[in-house]
Amino acid sequence: QLQASGGGLVQAGGSLQLSCAASVSIFGKMGWYRQTPGKQRELVADITRGGRTTYADSVKGQFTISRDGAKNTVSLQMNSLKPEDTAVYYCYALQNLFTSRDNAYWGQGTQVTVSS
């Protein structure tokens, strides 16, 4: 139900934008997690349908999440990228306010690689 795009290879200090489109109407949170080998998936940012955002401390002021409720899309603008931002990024969406993350929709994952 989720299709992510926009990953790639970028030099440190560069920017990338990730996008994710849902094929169904989403009324709960949408957002992004990332995962590196050997580590747990961590929340990067999420956003409610009303536009309230949450960011991991490590990306505050660096990443910006946005959402188009009518199109059921979520985007992540990543600026001033660092090698430690290298990860597979997964978008997720909660169908409604009562949907738990155990029942979230997940995108297929998109690789972001930041070279030093």
C-alpha positions as CSV (number, residue, x, y, z in Angstrom):
1,Q,0.0,0.0,0.0
2,L,3.0,2.3,0.3
3,Q,5.5,3.2,-2.4
4,A,8.6,5.0,-1.5
5,S,11.1,6.8,-3.7
6,G,13.9,9.2,-3.7
7,G,16.9,7.5,-2.1
8,G,20.4,7.5,-3.6
9,L,24.0,8.4,-3.1
10,V,25.0,11.9,-2.1
11,Q,28.1,13.6,-0.7
12,A,28.2,14.8,2.8
13,G,26.5,18.2,3.1
14,G,24.2,17.4,0.2
15,S,20.4,17.0,0.2
16,L,17.9,14.4,-0.8
17,Q,14.1,14.2,-0.7
18,L,12.3,11.0,0.0
19,S,8.6,10.6,-1.0
20,C,6.1,8.0,-0.1
21,A,2.6,7.5,-1.6
22,A,-0.2,5.5,-0.1
23,S,-2.7,3.7,-2.3
24,V,-5.4,4.0,0.3
25,S,-6.6,6.9,2.4
26,I,-4.6,7.4,5.5
27,F,-6.0,9.1,8.6
28,G,-3.4,8.3,11.2
29,K,0.3,9.2,11.4
30,M,2.7,8.9,8.4
31,G,6.4,9.0,8.8
32,W,9.9,7.5,8.3
33,Y,12.1,5.1,10.1
34,R,15.6,4.2,9.2
35,Q,17.7,1.1,9.8
36,T,21.4,0.3,9.5
37,P,22.9,-3.2,9.6
38,G,22.9,-4.7,13.1
39,K,20.7,-2.0,14.6
40,Q,17.1,-1.6,15.4
41,R,14.8,0.4,13.1
42,E,14.6,3.9,14.6
43,L,12.0,6.6,14.1
44,V,13.3,9.6,12.1
45,A,10.1,11.7,11.9
46,D,6.4,11.4,11.7
47,I,3.5,13.7,11.1
48,T,-0.2,13.6,11.9
49,R,-2.9,14.4,9.4
50,G,-3.3,17.8,11.2
51,G,0.4,18.5,10.6
52,R,1.9,17.9,14.1
53,T,5.4,16.7,13.7
54,T,7.9,14.6,15.7
55,Y,11.6,14.3,15.0
56,A,14.4,12.3,16.3
57,D,16.8,14.5,18.2
58,S,19.6,13.5,15.8
59,V,17.7,15.1,12.8
60,K,16.1,18.1,14.3
61,G,16.8,21.2,12.3
62,Q,18.3,19.0,9.5
63,F,15.3,17.1,8.2
64,T,11.8,18.3,7.4
65,I,8.7,16.1,7.1
66,S,5.6,17.2,5.2
67,R,2.4,15.6,4.2
68,D,-0.3,16.0,1.6
69,G,-3.5,14.7,3.2
70,A,-5.5,14.8,0.0
71,K,-2.9,12.8,-2.0
72,N,-1.9,10.5,0.9
73,T,1.7,11.3,0.5
74,V,4.5,12.0,2.9
75,S,7.9,13.5,2.1
76,L,11.2,13.9,4.0
77,Q,13.5,16.7,3.0
78,M,17.0,15.8,4.2
79,N,19.6,18.6,4.2
80,S,23.2,18.8,5.4
81,L,23.5,15.0,5.1
82,K,26.2,13.3,7.1
83,P,27.7,9.8,6.7
84,E,25.9,8.7,9.8
85,D,22.6,9.3,8.0
86,T,23.4,6.4,5.7
87,A,20.6,3.8,6.2
88,V,17.7,2.2,4.6
89,Y,14.7,4.5,5.1
90,Y,11.2,3.1,5.4
91,C,8.0,5.0,5.2
92,Y,5.1,3.9,7.3
93,A,1.5,4.9,7.7
94,L,-1.3,4.2,10.2
95,Q,-4.7,3.7,8.7
96,N,-6.5,5.6,11.4
97,L,-6.0,7.0,14.9
98,F,-6.7,3.6,16.5
99,T,-4.2,1.6,14.4
100,S,-1.1,0.5,16.3
101,R,2.4,0.4,14.7
102,D,2.2,-3.4,14.8
103,N,-0.4,-3.0,12.1
104,A,1.2,-0.2,10.1
105,Y,1.6,-0.1,6.4
106,W,5.2,-0.1,5.4
107,G,7.0,1.0,2.3
108,Q,9.7,-1.2,0.6
109,G,12.6,0.7,2.0
110,T,14.9,3.1,0.1
111,Q,18.7,3.2,0.5
112,V,20.3,6.5,1.4
113,T,24.1,6.6,1.2
114,V,26.1,9.6,2.3
115,S,29.7,9.6,1.3
116,S,32.4,11.5,3.2
